Amino acid sequence: MVPLGAIFRYAMCMELIFEVREAEEGGYVARALGQSIFTEAETWQELRENVREAASLHFEDAEVKPKLIQLHFVKDELIAIEAA
């Protein structure tokens, strides 16, 4: 029988979520939610590669590693509203 703690630890680490935003100077910046992983890139394809590499290095010696990486793109937009 597998200890409940092992199942819980495994389930929590199955997916790593990165919040992705457009960088002010162009390209993209990404940060992992709940982890100290940050990366940036000029293109979306380069960002995908950098995120994989950063996650791999971050969890290199970890007992449990994420099985999926989710890139969550966030776009901030301000819309001016005329004062009434």
Residue pairs with C-beta under 8 A, 6 or more apart in sequence:
9 64
10 64
13 62
13 64
13 65
13 66
14 66
14 67
14 68
15 66
15 67
15 68
15 69
15 70
16 32
16 35
16 37
16 55
16 66
16 68
16 69
16 70
17 32
17 33
17 34
17 69
17 70
17 72
18 30
18 31
18 32
18 33
18 37
18 51
18 69
18 70
18 71
18 72
19 30
19 31
19 33
19 72
19 74
20 28
20 29
20 30
20 47
20 71
20 72
20 73
20 74
21 28
21 29
21 30
21 73
21 74
21 75
21 76
22 28
22 29
22 75
23 29
23 40
26 42
27 40
27 41
27 42
27 43
27 47
28 40
28 41
28 42
28 44
28 47
29 38
29 39
29 40
30 38
30 39
30 40
30 41
30 47
30 50
30 51
30 71
31 37
31 38
32 38
32 54
32 55
32 58
35 58
36 58
37 54
37 55
37 58
38 54
39 47
39 50
39 51
39 53
39 54
40 47
40 50
41 47
41 49
41 50
47 71
48 71
51 69
51 71
52 69
55 66
55 69
59 65
59 66
